[in-house]
Amino acid sequence: MNAPTPQRCLVRILLFLYILLATCHSQAADQYRVVHTYPHDPTAFTQGLIYLNGLLYESTGLNGRSSLRAADLKTGAVLQRSNLPEQYFGEGLTNWQNTLVQITWKSHVAFVYDRFSFRLLRTFQFDGEGWGLTQDGHNLILSDGTAFLKFLDPNTFHVVRHIRVTDKGAPLDNLNELEYLHGMIYANIWHTNRIVRISPQTGAVLGTLDLSGLLFPGETSDPEAVLNGIAYDASNDHLFVTGKLWPKLFEIQLKPEGRPATARK
């Protein structure tokens, strides 16, 4: 029997990778369906994402490239933008009443803007790093890269309580961008394709959403172009998800089996 040529070996490797990717994508797609795909600025280092009144609001990171922006959902065009001074690395973003609150990574500074004009209203200090930010209608919820989530008073920005996030009893860190919906906290796990659902009362992980396969190999080349960005459209009960430096934003609908209701012990 003739030995396989290098070309045949390459074909076999590529075929194996294609089958593996297709299998992972099929398993992940059992949890959701893609409703629509929209363009997204591939230069945006997405750190925070929210959806309000038909507009996407986004916080982007990297020193010298951090910004607050409002974008058109269908075209991805940036309609309004405010750049952060280059010493700040933009991170999570949420809305509170008629304001937008944007945190920074290691500067311990957060910015509060008028949501309509992007006029800076005030700043506040917080302890630790800033990663993700959301709100539950009562408090702001902040992640700092550890297994802890902090609940902040939206008026004083003081920590009122915190929870320790655990998955099957083990602490789960690298909690990144956050979104609050269905009475749960959704969190990207940094450098993975996972979004976990967290009980805001106990910190227990209630389930995991696997978004592997949304982008195909070659659509991004930067190793930091990872999944990061969750925005909720309450009117349709859909999620918008994207990533850092991703050229696309996806509107997805979660399937019923993708919403476990009980905590895993």
N, C-alpha and C positions, 0 to 999 in steps of 0.2 A: 504493500500500500504506500502510495506516495505521501511524503510529509506535507502538511498544509503549508501553503505559501503565506508570506506576511500579509498579502492582500486578503486571503481567506480568513486569517486570524483576526484582522481588523474588522471584517464584515461580521464575524461571529460576536466579537466584543460589542460592536455597535448594536447588533440585534438583541443581545442580552440586555444592554442598557435600555433599549427601547421597550422591551417587555417588562423590565423592572419598573420603569417610569410609568408605563401604562397601567400596571397593576396597582402601584401606589396611588395614581390619580383616580382609578376606579374605586378603590377603597375609601379615599377621602371624599369623593363625590357622593358617596352614600349618605353623607351628613348634610349636604347642601346642594343647591343648583345655582348655576350662574345665570342671572336674569339678564344682565347687560354688561358689556365691557366699554369703558370710556378711556379717552386719552388722559395721561397724567404727565406732568412736567418731569422728564427723566433727570433733570438737574436738581430736583427738590429732595433734600435729605429729610424725609418726612419723620417728624417726631410727635406731632399731635394732629388729630383730625376730628372735626365735628361737622354735622350737617344741620343747617337751620334755614327754614323758609326758602328752600330751593337752592341754597348756596352751600358750597363746601368751604369751611374755614380750616386753615392749615398752619401749623407751626413747623418751620424748617430749622435744621441745625447746621453745625460747623461754624467755627469762628470766621467772621468775615462774610459768611453766606447765610446767616440766620435771619429769619423774617417771620412776620405774620402776614397772611395773605387770605384773600377771598377769591375763589375760583368758580367759574361756570362749570357745572357738572358735565354737561354734554360735550363741550369742546375742550375742557381743561384750561381754557384761557384764564390768566390771572387778571381779575377785574380791579383789585385793590391790594396795595402792598405797603407794609411798613418794615423797613430794615432795622435790625438791632445793631447797636454799636459793636464793632468787631471783637471787643473783649468778651462778649456774651455768646454762649452756645445755647441756642434755643432748644427747648424740650417740649413737655406736654402742654396741652391746651384744653380749656373747657369754657363754657359760658356760665354766667351767673346773672340772672335778671337781664339787664340791658348792657352787660359788660362782657368782655372776653378776658380771661386770666391765662397768662402764659408764664411758665416757669423756665428757669435756666438750669444748666447741668451742675456746675461746680461753683457758681458765683453766689449762691444762696440768695438770689434776687428773683422776685416775680414781678411781672408787669400787669397792670389792670388798665384795659382800654375801653373806650366807648365802642360798642359793637358796630355802630353805623358809620362813624367818622374815622375810627382807629386812633382817635386822639388819646394820648396817654393821660390817664386820670390820677394814677398813684403807683407807687411801688411798695413792696413789703419784703421783709427778710424771713427766711425759714432755715431751719437747721438741716444739715445733711445734703446729699445730692438730690437733684430733681430729675426724674425720668418721665413718668406719665402722670396725667391729671384728668379727673372726671368729677362729677358731682351727682348726688342722689336726691336733690331737692331740699336737703337739709344741711349737708356739709360738702366741702370739697374733699376729694379723696386723692392722695398723692402716693406714688411709688418712688422708691429711691434706689432701686437695684437690689435691695435685700429681700428677705421673705416677709417683710412687714409693710403694711399699708397704713398710712396715717390719715385720720379724719380731721379736717381743719374747719374751724368756725369761719364762715365766709365773710364775716364783718371784721373780726379781729385777727384772723389767720393763725390763731393759736391752735395747737393740737388738743383736741377734746378726747380722743381715744385712738387706739390702734389695734389692728388684728395681725396675727401671725398666720401666714398662708401655708397650708400643709396639703400635701398630696399623699394619700394613704398613710398619714401620720408623719411623713417626712417633710421638713421645711422646703419650700420651693422659692428660690430666689430668681434674679434676673427678670422680675416682673417689669414690663416696660409700658408701652402705650395702653391706656385704660379707656373703657366705655362702660356706662351703667345702663342696663336694660333688663327687662323682665325680672326686676328685683334682685339682680345679680351683677357682680363686677366682672366684666370681660377684660382679660389682660393678655397682650402679646408676651410670649417668652422670647427674650432676645436671642438672636441667632438660631431660631428654630422656625418651623412652619406651624407652630402650635398657638392656639388661643385657648386659654382656660377660663372656665366659669367658676367664680368664687363666691361663697356665701359671705355677705357683708356682716353677718352676725358672728359666725364661728371661724371664718377664714378657711374652711375646708373647700378643696377643689370639688366641684359638683360634676364636672365633666370636661372633656377636651375636644376641641374642634381642630381637625387636621386639614390644613389648607395646602398641602403639598400638591404640586402640579398646576397651580394657577398660572405661573409663568413657565415657559419651556426653556431648556438650556440654550444659552446664546442670547436671550433677551436682555440679560444683564451680565456684566463682566466684573464689576467691583465686588469683592468679598463682603463689603459692608452693605450691599444692596439686598437687605433682608426684609422679610415681612414686618411691617410696623405701621399701623394706622387702622383704626376701627371707628366708624361713624354710623350712627343709628338713624334710620328714617322711620319715625314712629307712624307716619301716615300709611305706609305700606308694610310695616313690620319687616323691613329689609335692612341688611348691613351693607355698608360700603367698606371695602378693605383694599389696602395698597401696601407699598413698602418703600423703604429708602431708595431713592434713585430708580424707582420703577417707572417704566413708560406707560403703564396701564393702571387703571383703577377698576375694581370689580364690584358690581352690585350683586349680592347673593341673597338667597332665601334659605333659611335653615329648615331642614326637614324635621318632622316631629321626633324621630329617633335621635336627632342631634341635640335634644334638649333634655338630658336626664334631670330628674326632679329631686333626687335624693343624694345626699353626700356619700362619698366612698370612704369607708373607715380605714 
